[in-house]
């Protein structure tokens, strides 16, 4: 079987033939969208800054923190030691363009915010997560805003 394959290849491509040309075609061509994004939890600004997206190129912003709580609950112990579960918070912003579908003004956004709950003894710290996931159109020079449960996002597309 291997000999038959080698013979067949030898009959199709002879040593004197030039190699076939390599043609590189861009998979997707599209413009870059420069966006200004602001994410808030009520009055607190969680993220404010520029993000840049293009076809097949998403923009991401991530931040996570894990801190010891301000005090340990006196009745929550492991052995003789107070139990100190960390307070955690984080934000993730992801924006993708809809260029792949041929819609240069379409975007898909996901914003996920995890915030710590106040420590209420004897319960250890907890968290709550809010998320806004949205597909939207955004022309140059325009903006769009979304809100849910105290979390708000404003996206402005520069000219």
N, C-alpha and C positions, 0 to 999 in steps of 0.2 A: 504494500500500500504506500509506504513512504517513497519508494522508487517511482511509482506512478505519479505521485504528486510532484516530485522533482522534475520528472520528464515533462509534465504538463506545464510547469512554470517555465522551464527552459524553452519550450516551444512558443510561449506567449511573449516573454521578454528575452531578447537576445542580448549578449554582452555589449554589442555595438550601439544599441538604442540609447538615446539620452533618457535620463530619469524623467518621470512625469513632473510637470510644474507643480509647485506648492502654492496654492491659492489661499490666502488668509482673508476671510470675510468677517467683519465685526458681527458678533451675535446680535447685539442690540445697539442701535445708535439713538441717542436722545440727549436732551439738554439737562443740565444740572439745575436743580431747584435749591436756592438758598432760602432757608426758613428761619424765622425767629420764633422761638417757642418759650412760653411761660406756663409753668405748672404751679398751682397753689392748693394748699389745704386751708380752706377758709381765708384767713388773712396772712398766713405764712407762705412766703415764696419758697418752693421746694427746688425749683430749677428755672433758670432764666438764661437763655443763651442761644447761639446759632447752631443749626444742624443743616447738613448739606446732603441731599439725596440725588440719585440719578438712576437710570435704568439698571436693574439688577444690583443696585448698591443702596442698602438701607443705612440709616443713621441711627446710632444708639447712644444713650447716656445711661450710666448705671452708678448708683452709690448705695452702699450698705454700711450700717454701723451696728455694733453690738457692744453695749456698755453695761457695767454693773449698775444695779438699781441704786438710788440714792440711800436706801437703808434696807436692812434685812428684816423680815418679819420675825418677831421674837419667838413665836411658837412653831416656826418652820425650820426644823433642824435635820441634819444627817449625822447621827451619833451625837456628839457634843457641839458640833459646829453649826452655825446658822447657814441655812440654805440660801445661796445667792444665785438665782437664775438671772441671766442677763436680759436687759431690755433691748429689743431689736427694732430697727427701722430701716427702710430702704425705698428707693425709687428707681424705676426702670422706664425709660422712654424709648420707644422704637417707632420710627416712621419710614415707610417704604413707598416708593412711587408706583403708579399704575402704568408706567411706560411699557411694560412687557405686554400688556393687553392693548397697546396702541392708544392709550388714553393719557396724554402727557399732563393733564390737569388733575388726574385722580391720585389720591394718596390713601394709604391705610396706616392708621396710628393705633398704638397700644401704649397706654400709660398705666403702670401698676405701682401703687404706693402702699407700703406696709408701715403702720404707725404703732408705737407702743401704747398700751393702756396704762392708766395710773396704777401704781401698786396699791392693792387693797388687801391688807393682811387678813387672814392667813393665806390668801391666794398668792401664788407666785406671779410675776409679770406675764402679761399676755399681749397679743397683737391683734390688730384688725387690718384687713387688706381691702383696698378700694381699687377698682380698675375701670378704665374707660377704653373700650375698643371701638373704633369707628372708621368707616370708609367715607371719604368726602372729596369733593371737587374744590380746587383752589387755584384760581387764575393769578397771574402775576399782579402784584400790588394789592391783593385782597387778603382778608383774614377770615378765620373761622374759630368759633368758640364752642366748647362742650363742657357740661358740668353734670355731676352726680354725687350726691351724699357729701357735699362739702368740698369735693375734689373738682378743680376746674382747670381746663387747658385752653390756651389761646395759641393758634398757629398763624403766623403772618408770612406770606410769601413775598420776598423782595422783588422789585422790578427786574 
